[in-house]
Amino acid sequence: MTGEWLDIGWADEIPVRGSRTVQVEGGDDIAVFRTGDGRVFALADRCPHKGGRLSQGIVHGGAVACPLHNWRIALATGEALGQDKGCTPVIPVKLSGGRVLICRASTMQAAA
């Protein structure tokens, strides 16, 4: 993936099985998650169902549960799991020297 990468901080500053919210100028808030096994993912901070803030949800394995209606959203794909239908924009993430970087171009597309 090419584009401008934004350094948003240390991976270990994101709670295990939790999230951190990043505000990006001109775009939606981004929810950055860390799983129990240390993987890091980023999604637009809105559930495709009713717009609930996914950053306030609970991470279980590779998914987050929306705090409004318990929809489970896959962290890797943004897809609603089970019988639920919908998708949340995924923001590309990479780790560099323990730092988390998100792709700025994708944060702008998430707002569209």
C-alpha positions in Angstrom: 0.0 0.0 0.0 1.4 3.4 -1.0 0.5 6.6 0.6 1.2 8.7 3.6 1.4 6.8 6.9 0.5 8.6 10.1 2.4 7.5 13.3 -0.2 7.3 16.0 1.9 6.0 18.9 3.2 2.9 20.5 1.4 -0.4 20.0 1.7 -1.2 23.7 -0.2 2.0 24.6 -3.4 0.3 23.1 -5.0 -1.8 25.8 -4.9 -5.6 25.1 -8.4 -6.6 23.9 -9.3 -2.9 23.8 -9.0 0.2 21.6 -7.8 3.7 21.2 -9.5 6.4 19.2 -7.6 8.6 16.7 -9.1 11.7 15.3 -8.0 12.5 11.8 -8.6 15.9 10.3 -11.1 15.7 7.5 -12.2 12.2 8.2 -14.1 9.9 10.6 -12.6 9.0 14.0 -10.6 5.8 13.7 -10.8 3.0 16.2 -7.4 1.2 16.6 -7.7 -2.2 18.3 -5.2 -4.6 19.8 -6.2 -8.3 20.2 -5.2 -10.6 23.0 -2.4 -12.0 20.8 -1.0 -8.5 20.1 -2.3 -8.0 16.5 -3.3 -4.4 15.7 -6.3 -3.4 13.4 -8.0 -0.1 12.6 -11.6 0.5 11.5 -13.8 3.6 11.0 -15.3 4.1 14.5 -18.8 3.4 13.5 -20.9 0.2 13.3 -22.6 -0.3 10.0 -25.9 -1.1 11.8 -26.7 2.0 13.8 -23.4 3.9 13.9 -22.4 2.8 17.4 -18.8 3.7 18.4 -16.9 0.4 17.9 -14.1 1.9 20.1 -16.4 1.4 23.0 -17.0 -2.3 22.2 -15.3 -5.4 23.6 -12.7 -7.2 21.5 -13.1 -11.0 21.4 -10.6 -12.9 19.3 -10.6 -11.2 15.9 -13.8 -9.3 16.3 -15.3 -6.4 18.2 -18.8 -6.3 19.6 -20.7 -3.0 19.0 -21.9 -1.6 22.3 -25.3 -0.6 21.0 -26.7 -3.9 19.7 -23.9 -6.4 20.1 -23.2 -6.8 16.4 -19.8 -8.5 15.9 -17.5 -6.9 13.4 -14.4 -8.7 12.0 -11.4 -6.6 12.7 -9.5 -7.8 9.6 -12.3 -7.2 7.1 -14.8 -4.8 8.7 -17.6 -7.3 7.9 -20.5 -8.0 10.2 -20.4 -11.6 11.4 -23.2 -14.1 11.7 -26.5 -13.2 10.1 -25.9 -9.5 10.4 -25.1 -7.7 7.1 -23.0 -4.6 6.7 -19.4 -3.5 6.5 -17.3 -0.9 8.3 -14.3 0.7 6.4 -11.0 -0.9 7.3 -7.9 1.3 7.7 -4.6 -0.3 6.7 -2.2 -0.5 9.6 1.5 -1.4 9.9 3.9 -1.7 12.8 7.4 -0.2 12.6 9.7 -0.5 15.6 6.8 -1.0 17.9 5.0 2.1 16.5 1.5 1.9 14.9 1.0 3.6 11.6 -2.3 4.1 9.7 -2.7 4.9 6.1 -3.8 8.5 5.7 -5.4 8.0 2.3 -7.6 5.3 3.7 -8.8 7.5 6.6 -10.1 10.0 4.0 -11.9 7.3 2.0 -13.5 6.1 5.3 -15.3 9.4 5.6 -16.8 9.2 2.1 
